[in-house]
Amino acid sequence: MANTTLNRILAGSESGLGTSGEFQRKAGVHLPQSHANALTTNRLKRIPSQTIRQTAKPAHGPQSRPRPSGFALKWLMSASVVAGTSVMFFQPWKLPLAESHPTIDRVEDTRKAVDVQRPAPAATANVALPATIRPWQSAALSARVSGYLTRWHRDLGDRVQAGDLLAEIETPELDQEIASAESLAREADAATVQAKAERIEAQADLKTAEAQLNRVRAELELSRSQLSRREKLVASRVITQEEFDTFSREVEARTAIVAAAESDVTRRQANLETRSAIIDVRQATAKSRQSNVDRLSELQAFKRIVAPFNGIVVRRSAEIGMLVTAGREELFVIEDMSRVRVQINVPQAYSAQTIPGVATSVSVPESSAVVQGTITRVSSSVDSASRTMLAEIELENSSSHLQPGSYAQVTLMTQQTSAGWTVPTNTLLMRVEGPHVVIVNEQDQIELRHVTLGRDLGSRVVVVSGISGNERLVVKPSNDLADGQSVQVNHRSPKSERQAGA
């Protein structure tokens, strides 16, 4: 291109296009003054010497300086234009690159790239929840008495049967208390026997008093009958009045003796009742002291710590010679692992569908095996603090593959109560107006749509309304996405897209 332009310029200069400015206007080029001067100089080098000599004649004085002719002036200006044009257009260091790499206009795609997923049908409401495995039975064994631990017989991990001896404690203080209590109990028994003997004596005294009362009463009756006969004798003057008065005073004396005998009988009856009450008190005291002896004897039996049920020793802190305080230290922990309880805190949203008999699957992270089971029991009450309901799954564990205390994952297989679609939680866009999903339409444009959410299934959530199931949902939508915005979808195979949406 530069050679063609140069040849055209040279041809024009030789054909007499006029001055350099006129040539530039006609040729459609504009040259700087320095380029024009250089072009003129180069052109002058190519002028024949005869022409120069003919044009430049010697001057005969200052007034007759020769001036170049019009043709020479035009020729010089054309040469300047040709030289400047060659300098401007002919750049050999750029020519190969321009010829080998033609300029191509490219339009960069500035659309945002997004990943999409499709909804999945919500036929079932399977939800995975964390759970904790508990033993069927667990007991922390502490000392019931204070003393020194003399020996232990079972260690960590040992299997024990109900009644097996685990440890023994020496209790010298308790032994002394038992001896003292037994002495007091024997003393109370002796006092009871004494009270019973005194009651027998009181009963005998009462009988004596009653016999004495009967005797004086009989004597009183005899005196009264004699006094009645003497009244008749006094009237017939058989006896004197003085003798009659003597008999009258004797009757009065015997009456007083009868009254005294009656009082003595009453006193002895009261004494007998007192003795009976004393016996009751002493018997009660004897029973109390014997009960204390029995209590201490029962405590003394706790010197031997035994297993309450069949299980495994999962913890032992008993050491020989340690001082044991009653009810403080946990010497052994026994757990029955033949069966386990899998406890789940079911959220309030699933509590209505979580009832006994609901199918479940239990898995632990360290094992690929999945154990099938059913809900065994529920608390039927939602905890106000956590808004969850406790449920239990009872599983057989004779092989001990489920370890109590470990974490497990339980999948509840409840039926979906209402139709809908499930979407991944990372496709939701939460705004002040409520939850939205970002949909990419057929023209790869953004559409924000409000949706109504249902149950939370963990990694997915049920959408009750707002979508029809065939939409392309943007994964992890950002807040800068707007309605009508064009995006570029990262295309994946239909199979992988369905798997991602399932």
C-alpha positions as CSV (number, residue, x, y, z in Angstrom):
1,M,0.0,0.0,0.0
2,A,2.8,2.4,0.9
3,N,4.7,1.6,-2.4
4,T,1.5,2.2,-4.5
5,T,1.0,5.6,-2.8
6,L,4.7,6.5,-3.4
7,N,4.6,5.6,-7.1
8,R,1.4,7.7,-7.5
9,I,3.0,10.6,-5.8
10,L,6.1,10.4,-7.9
11,A,4.0,10.2,-11.1
12,G,2.1,13.2,-10.1
13,S,5.2,15.2,-9.3
14,E,6.7,14.4,-12.7
15,S,3.6,15.4,-14.5
16,G,3.7,18.9,-13.0
17,L,1.0,19.1,-10.3
18,G,2.1,22.4,-9.1
19,T,3.3,23.5,-5.7
20,S,3.6,21.1,-2.7
21,G,0.5,22.5,-1.0
22,E,-1.5,22.2,-4.2
23,F,-0.2,18.7,-4.7
24,Q,-1.1,17.8,-1.1
25,R,-4.6,19.0,-1.6
26,K,-5.0,17.1,-4.9
27,A,-3.3,14.0,-3.6
28,G,-5.3,14.0,-0.4
29,V,-2.2,14.0,1.9
30,H,-0.8,16.4,4.4
31,L,2.9,16.5,5.1
32,P,4.8,18.4,7.8
33,Q,7.2,21.1,6.7
34,S,10.3,19.1,7.7
35,H,9.1,16.2,5.6
36,A,8.5,18.5,2.7
37,N,12.0,20.0,3.0
38,A,13.5,16.6,3.1
39,L,11.6,15.5,0.0
40,T,12.8,18.6,-1.8
41,T,16.5,17.9,-0.9
42,N,16.3,14.3,-2.1
43,R,14.7,15.4,-5.3
44,L,17.4,18.0,-5.9
45,K,20.0,15.3,-5.8
46,R,18.3,13.6,-8.7
47,I,18.3,16.8,-11.0
48,P,20.9,16.7,-13.8
49,S,23.9,19.0,-13.4
50,Q,23.3,20.6,-16.8
51,T,19.9,21.7,-15.7
52,I,21.2,23.2,-12.7
53,R,23.9,25.0,-14.5
54,Q,21.4,26.3,-17.1
55,T,19.1,27.5,-14.4
56,A,21.6,29.1,-12.1
57,K,23.4,31.7,-14.1
58,P,26.1,33.9,-12.6
59,A,25.0,37.2,-11.3
60,H,26.4,40.4,-12.7
61,G,25.5,42.4,-9.6
62,P,23.4,42.7,-6.6
63,Q,20.5,44.0,-8.7
64,S,20.6,41.1,-11.2
65,R,20.4,38.0,-8.9
66,P,19.1,35.1,-11.0
67,R,15.7,33.8,-10.0
68,P,14.6,30.2,-10.6
69,S,12.1,29.7,-13.4
70,G,8.5,28.7,-12.8
71,F,9.1,25.2,-14.0
72,A,12.1,24.6,-11.7
73,L,10.2,26.0,-8.7
74,K,7.3,23.7,-9.4
75,W,9.7,20.8,-9.8
76,L,11.4,21.5,-6.5
77,M,8.1,21.7,-4.6
78,S,6.9,18.5,-6.2
79,A,10.1,16.8,-5.1
80,S,9.6,18.0,-1.5
81,V,6.1,16.6,-1.5
82,V,7.3,13.2,-2.8
83,A,10.1,13.0,-0.2
84,G,7.8,13.8,2.8
85,T,5.2,11.3,1.6
86,S,7.9,8.6,1.3
87,V,9.1,9.3,4.8
88,M,5.6,9.2,6.3
89,F,4.2,6.2,4.5
90,F,7.2,4.1,3.9
91,Q,8.1,2.5,7.3
92,P,9.9,-0.8,6.6
93,W,9.9,-1.8,10.3
94,K,6.1,-1.9,10.4
95,L,5.4,-3.2,6.9
96,P,5.8,-7.0,7.5
97,L,3.7,-6.9,10.7
98,A,0.9,-5.0,9.0
99,E,1.0,-7.3,6.0
100,S,1.1,-10.6,8.0
101,H,-1.5,-9.6,10.7
102,P,-4.4,-7.6,9.3
103,T,-6.5,-5.6,11.7
104,I,-9.7,-7.5,12.8
105,D,-12.4,-5.8,15.0
106,R,-13.4,-8.0,17.9
107,V,-16.5,-7.5,20.3
108,E,-15.8,-8.8,23.9
109,D,-18.7,-10.6,25.7
110,T,-19.2,-8.7,29.0
111,R,-22.2,-10.7,30.2
112,K,-22.0,-12.3,33.6
113,A,-21.6,-16.0,33.7
114,V,-24.0,-18.0,36.0
115,D,-24.7,-21.6,37.0
116,V,-28.2,-22.9,36.9
117,Q,-30.2,-25.7,38.5
118,R,-33.7,-27.0,38.0
119,P,-36.4,-27.7,40.7
120,A,-37.2,-31.3,41.7
121,P,-40.6,-32.8,42.6
122,A,-41.4,-32.8,46.4
123,A,-43.1,-36.2,46.5
124,T,-41.8,-37.1,49.9
125,A,-40.6,-35.1,52.9
126,N,-37.4,-37.0,53.7
127,V,-35.3,-34.9,56.0
128,A,-31.9,-35.6,57.6
129,L,-31.5,-34.7,61.2
130,P,-28.6,-35.1,63.6
131,A,-29.0,-37.6,66.4
132,T,-27.2,-39.0,69.5
133,I,-26.9,-42.7,70.3
134,R,-27.7,-43.4,74.0
135,P,-27.3,-46.8,75.8
136,W,-30.3,-48.8,76.8
137,Q,-29.3,-48.4,80.5
138,S,-26.6,-46.4,82.2
139,A,-25.6,-46.2,85.8
140,A,-22.9,-44.2,87.6
141,L,-22.0,-46.2,90.8
142,S,-20.9,-44.2,93.8
143,A,-20.1,-45.2,97.3
144,R,-23.0,-45.1,99.7
145,V,-20.8,-45.2,102.8
146,S,-17.6,-43.3,103.6
147,G,-14.3,-45.2,104.1
148,Y,-11.2,-46.4,102.4
149,L,-11.3,-48.5,99.2
150,T,-9.5,-51.7,99.9
151,R,-9.7,-53.4,96.5
152,W,-11.4,-53.3,93.1
153,H,-12.2,-56.3,90.9
154,R,-13.4,-55.0,87.5
155,D,-11.5,-52.7,85.1
156,L,-12.4,-50.6,82.1
157,G,-14.1,-52.5,79.3
158,D,-14.9,-55.6,81.3
159,R,-18.3,-57.2,80.8
160,V,-20.2,-57.7,84.1
161,Q,-23.3,-59.5,85.2
162,A,-25.9,-58.3,87.6
163,G,-24.6,-58.8,91.2
164,D,-20.9,-59.1,90.3
165,L,-18.6,-57.5,93.0
166,L,-16.8,-54.5,91.6
167,A,-15.0,-53.0,94.7
168,E,-14.8,-53.2,98.5
169,I,-14.7,-50.4,101.1
170,E,-13.4,-50.5,104.7
171,T,-15.7,-48.6,107.1
172,P,-14.4,-48.6,110.7
173,E,-16.6,-45.7,111.8
174,L,-19.7,-47.4,110.5
175,D,-18.8,-50.6,112.2
176,Q,-18.6,-48.8,115.5
177,E,-21.9,-47.1,115.0
178,I,-23.5,-50.5,114.3
179,A,-22.0,-51.9,117.6
180,S,-23.3,-49.0,119.6
181,A,-26.8,-49.2,117.9
182,E,-27.0,-52.9,118.7
183,S,-26.2,-52.2,122.4
184,L,-28.9,-49.6,122.6
185,A,-31.3,-52.0,121.0
186,R,-30.6,-54.6,123.5
187,E,-31.0,-52.1,126.3
188,A,-34.4,-51.1,125.0
189,D,-35.4,-54.8,124.8
190,A,-34.4,-55.3,128.5
191,A,-36.3,-52.2,129.5
192,T,-39.4,-53.6,127.7
193,V,-39.0,-56.9,129.6
194,Q,-38.8,-55.0,132.9
195,A,-41.8,-53.0,132.1
196,K,-43.7,-56.1,131.3
197,A,-42.7,-57.6,134.7
198,E,-43.8,-54.5,136.5
199,R,-47.1,-54.7,134.8
200,I,-47.6,-58.2,136.0
201,E,-46.8,-57.0,139.6
202,A,-49.3,-54.2,139.2
203,Q,-51.9,-56.7,138.1
204,A,-51.2,-58.8,141.2
205,D,-51.5,-55.8,143.5
206,L,-54.8,-54.9,141.8
207,K,-56.2,-58.4,142.4
208,T,-55.2,-58.2,146.1
209,A,-56.8,-54.8,146.5
210,E,-60.0,-56.1,144.8
211,A,-60.0,-59.1,147.2
212,Q,-59.6,-56.8,150.2
213,L,-62.4,-54.7,148.9
214,N,-64.7,-57.7,148.7
215,R,-63.8,-58.7,152.3
216,V,-64.5,-55.3,153.8
217,R,-67.7,-55.0,151.9
218,A,-68.8,-58.4,153.3
219,E,-67.9,-57.2,156.8
220,L,-69.9,-54.0,156.2
221,E,-73.0,-56.0,155.2
222,L,-72.7,-58.2,158.3
223,S,-72.4,-55.2,160.5
224,R,-75.4,-53.6,158.9
225,S,-77.5,-56.7,159.5
226,Q,-76.5,-56.9,163.1
227,L,-77.3,-53.3,163.6
228,S,-80.8,-53.9,162.2
229,R,-81.4,-56.7,164.7
230,R,-80.1,-54.5,167.5
231,E,-82.6,-51.8,166.6
232,K,-85.4,-54.3,167.4
233,L,-83.7,-55.3,170.7
234,V,-83.3,-51.7,171.7
235,A,-87.0,-51.1,171.1
236,S,-87.9,-54.1,173.3
237,R,-85.3,-53.0,175.8
238,V,-83.3,-56.2,175.5
239,I,-80.1,-54.3,175.0
240,T,-79.2,-50.9,176.2
241,Q,-79.0,-47.8,174.1
242,E,-75.3,-47.6,174.7
243,E,-74.7,-51.1,173.2
244,F,-76.8,-50.1,170.2
245,D,-74.7,-47.0,169.6
246,T,-71.5,-49.1,169.7
247,F,-72.8,-51.2,166.9
248,S,-73.8,-48.1,164.9
249,R,-70.3,-46.7,165.1
250,E,-68.9,-50.0,164.0
251,V,-71.0,-50.0,160.9
252,E,-69.8,-46.5,160.0
253,A,-66.2,-47.6,160.5
254,R,-66.6,-50.6,158.2
255,T,-68.2,-48.3,155.6
256,A,-65.1,-46.1,155.7
257,I,-62.9,-49.2,155.3
258,V,-64.9,-50.2,152.2
259,A,-64.4,-46.7,150.7
260,A,-60.7,-46.9,151.3
261,A,-60.5,-50.4,149.7
262,E,-62.3,-49.1,146.7
263,S,-59.9,-46.2,146.4
264,D,-57.0,-48.6,146.6
265,V,-58.4,-50.7,143.8
266,T,-58.8,-47.7,141.6
267,R,-55.2,-46.6,142.3
268,R,-53.9,-50.0,141.4
269,Q,-55.9,-50.1,138.2
270,A,-54.3,-46.8,137.2
271,N,-50.9,-48.2,138.1
272,L,-51.6,-51.2,135.9
273,E,-52.6,-49.0,133.0
274,T,-49.4,-46.9,133.5
275,R,-47.3,-50.1,133.4
276,S,-49.0,-51.1,130.1
277,A,-48.2,-47.7,128.6
278,I,-44.6,-47.9,129.8
279,I,-44.4,-51.2,128.0
280,D,-45.7,-49.7,124.8
281,V,-43.1,-46.9,125.0
282,R,-40.3,-49.2,125.7
283,Q,-41.3,-51.5,122.9
284,A,-41.4,-48.5,120.5
285,T,-38.0,-47.5,121.7
286,A,-36.7,-51.0,121.2
287,K,-38.2,-51.1,117.7
288,S,-36.6,-47.7,116.9
289,R,-33.2,-48.8,118.0
290,Q,-33.5,-52.0,116.2
291,S,-34.5,-50.1,113.0
292,N,-31.3,-48.0,113.4
293,V,-29.4,-51.2,113.7
294,D,-31.0,-52.5,110.5
295,R,-30.3,-49.2,108.7
296,L,-26.6,-49.3,109.6
297,S,-26.5,-52.9,108.6
298,E,-27.9,-52.0,105.2
299,L,-25.3,-49.3,104.9
300,Q,-22.7,-51.7,105.9
301,A,-23.8,-53.9,103.0
302,F,-22.8,-51.0,100.6
303,K,-19.2,-51.7,101.6
304,R,-19.4,-54.0,98.6
305,I,-20.1,-52.2,95.3
306,V,-21.9,-54.6,92.9
307,A,-23.1,-54.3,89.3
308,P,-26.8,-53.4,89.1
309,F,-27.4,-55.0,85.6
310,N,-25.6,-56.8,82.8
311,G,-23.3,-54.4,80.9
312,I,-19.8,-53.0,80.3
313,V,-17.6,-51.0,82.5
314,V,-17.1,-47.8,80.5
315,R,-15.4,-45.8,83.3
316,R,-13.4,-46.6,86.4
317,S,-11.9,-44.1,88.9
318,A,-11.6,-46.5,91.9
319,E,-8.1,-46.8,93.3
320,I,-6.9,-48.8,96.3
321,G,-6.4,-46.7,99.4
322,M,-8.4,-43.7,98.2
323,L,-10.7,-42.0,100.7
324,V,-14.2,-42.4,99.6
325,T,-16.9,-40.0,100.6
326,A,-20.5,-41.1,100.5
327,G,-22.3,-39.9,97.3
328,R,-19.5,-37.9,95.8
329,E,-17.1,-39.9,93.6
330,E,-18.2,-41.9,90.7
331,L,-16.2,-45.1,91.1
332,F,-17.7,-47.0,88.1
333,V,-20.0,-46.3,85.2
334,I,-21.8,-49.3,83.7
335,E,-23.8,-49.2,80.4
336,D,-26.0,-51.8,78.9
337,M,-25.3,-51.7,75.1
338,S,-27.3,-54.7,74.1
339,R,-29.9,-52.2,72.8
340,V,-29.5,-48.5,72.1
341,R,-31.7,-45.5,72.0
342,V,-31.2,-43.1,69.1
343,Q,-32.5,-39.7,70.3
344,I,-33.5,-37.0,67.8
345,N,-34.5,-33.4,68.4
346,V,-37.2,-33.0,65.7
347,P,-37.9,-29.4,64.7
348,Q,-41.4,-28.1,65.3
349,A,-42.1,-28.1,61.5
350,Y,-41.8,-31.9,61.4
351,S,-43.3,-32.7,64.8
352,A,-46.9,-33.3,63.5
353,Q,-45.6,-36.0,61.0
354,T,-43.2,-37.6,63.5
355,I,-45.2,-40.3,65.2
356,P,-44.4,-43.8,66.4
357,G,-44.1,-46.1,63.4
358,V,-42.6,-43.6,61.0
359,A,-39.8,-45.3,58.9
360,T,-36.3,-44.0,59.5
361,S,-32.7,-44.8,58.4
362,V,-29.8,-44.4,60.8
363,S,-26.2,-44.0,59.7
364,V,-22.9,-43.0,61.4
365,P,-20.1,-41.2,59.7
366,E,-17.5,-43.9,60.3
367,S,-19.5,-46.6,58.7
368,S,-21.2,-47.0,55.4
369,A,-23.9,-49.3,56.7
370,V,-27.4,-47.9,57.1
371,V,-29.7,-49.3,59.7
372,Q,-33.4,-49.2,59.1
373,G,-35.8,-48.6,61.9
374,T,-38.9,-46.8,63.1
375,I,-39.8,-44.2,65.6
376,T,-40.4,-46.0,68.8
377,R,-41.6,-43.2,71.1
378,V,-42.0,-39.4,71.1
379,S,-42.3,-36.9,73.9
380,S,-45.4,-35.3,72.3
381,S,-44.3,-32.0,73.6
382,V,-42.2,-29.2,72.0
383,D,-39.5,-27.7,74.1
384,S,-40.1,-24.0,74.4
385,A,-36.4,-23.2,74.5
386,S,-35.2,-25.1,71.3
387,R,-38.6,-25.5,69.6
388,T,-37.9,-29.2,69.1
389,M,-39.6,-32.4,70.1
390,L,-37.6,-35.4,71.5
391,A,-38.1,-38.7,69.6
392,E,-36.4,-42.1,70.1
393,I,-35.6,-45.0,67.9
394,E,-34.9,-48.3,69.6
395,L,-32.4,-50.5,67.8
396,E,-30.9,-53.9,68.6
397,N,-27.1,-53.7,69.2
398,S,-25.9,-57.2,70.2
399,S,-22.8,-56.8,67.9
400,S,-22.0,-53.4,69.5
401,H,-21.6,-51.7,66.1
402,L,-23.4,-48.7,67.4
403,Q,-21.4,-46.9,70.2
404,P,-23.4,-45.0,72.8
405,G,-22.5,-41.3,72.9
406,S,-21.6,-41.1,69.2
407,Y,-23.1,-38.8,66.5
408,A,-25.6,-40.3,64.0
409,Q,-27.7,-39.0,61.2
410,V,-31.3,-40.0,61.0
411,T,-33.4,-39.6,57.8
412,L,-37.1,-39.3,58.5
413,M,-39.3,-40.7,55.7
414,T,-42.6,-38.9,56.2
415,Q,-45.1,-38.3,53.5
416,Q,-45.4,-34.9,52.0
417,T,-48.7,-33.3,52.9
418,S,-48.9,-30.9,50.0
419,A,-47.6,-30.9,46.4
420,G,-44.7,-28.7,45.5
421,W,-41.2,-28.5,44.3
422,T,-37.9,-28.5,46.1
423,V,-35.0,-26.3,45.2
424,P,-31.4,-26.1,46.6
425,T,-31.1,-23.5,49.4
426,N,-28.3,-21.8,47.5
427,T,-30.7,-20.7,44.8
428,L,-32.8,-18.5,47.2
429,L,-32.3,-14.8,47.3
430,M,-33.6,-13.3,50.5
431,R,-34.9,-9.7,50.3
432,V,-37.0,-7.4,52.4
433,E,-40.1,-8.3,50.3
434,G,-39.6,-12.0,51.0
435,P,-37.8,-14.9,49.4
436,H,-37.1,-14.8,45.7
437,V,-35.5,-17.0,43.0
438,V,-33.6,-15.7,40.0
439,I,-34.8,-17.3,36.8
440,V,-32.9,-17.3,33.5
441,N,-35.5,-17.3,30.6
442,E,-35.1,-18.6,27.1
443,Q,-33.5,-15.3,26.0
444,D,-30.8,-15.7,28.7
445,Q,-32.3,-12.8,30.6
446,I,-32.8,-12.5,34.4
447,E,-36.3,-12.6,36.0
448,L,-36.8,-12.1,39.7
449,R,-39.8,-14.1,41.1
450,H,-41.3,-14.1,44.5
451,V,-41.9,-17.6,46.0
452,T,-43.6,-19.1,49.0
453,L,-41.5,-21.5,51.0
454,G,-42.7,-24.7,52.7
455,R,-40.8,-27.1,54.9
456,D,-37.0,-26.9,55.2
457,L,-35.4,-30.2,54.2
458,G,-31.8,-29.3,55.1
459,S,-29.9,-28.8,51.9
460,R,-33.2,-28.2,50.0
461,V,-36.4,-26.4,50.7
462,V,-39.9,-26.9,49.5
463,V,-41.4,-24.2,47.3
464,V,-45.2,-24.2,47.6
465,S,-45.9,-21.6,45.0
466,G,-44.1,-19.3,42.6
467,I,-42.5,-21.8,40.2
468,S,-43.8,-24.4,37.8
469,G,-40.9,-26.8,37.9
470,N,-39.2,-26.2,34.5
471,E,-37.3,-23.0,35.4
472,R,-33.6,-22.5,35.3
473,L,-32.6,-21.2,38.7
474,V,-29.4,-19.2,39.2
475,V,-27.1,-20.8,41.8
476,K,-25.8,-18.4,44.5
477,P,-27.5,-15.3,43.1
478,S,-26.0,-11.9,43.9
479,N,-27.9,-8.8,44.8
480,D,-26.6,-6.9,41.7
481,L,-28.8,-9.1,39.4
482,A,-31.8,-7.1,38.0
483,D,-34.8,-7.9,35.8
484,G,-34.0,-8.0,32.1
485,Q,-30.3,-8.3,32.6
486,S,-28.6,-10.6,30.1
487,V,-26.3,-13.3,31.4
488,Q,-24.2,-16.1,30.1
489,V,-25.3,-19.6,31.3
490,N,-22.5,-22.1,32.0
491,H,-23.9,-25.0,30.1
492,R,-23.8,-28.5,31.6
493,S,-25.1,-31.8,30.4
494,P,-28.8,-32.4,31.1
495,K,-27.9,-35.5,33.2
496,S,-25.6,-33.6,35.5
497,E,-28.2,-30.7,35.7
498,R,-30.9,-33.1,36.8
499,Q,-28.6,-34.8,39.3
500,A,-27.8,-31.4,40.7
501,G,-31.4,-30.5,41.0
502,A,-32.5,-33.8,42.5
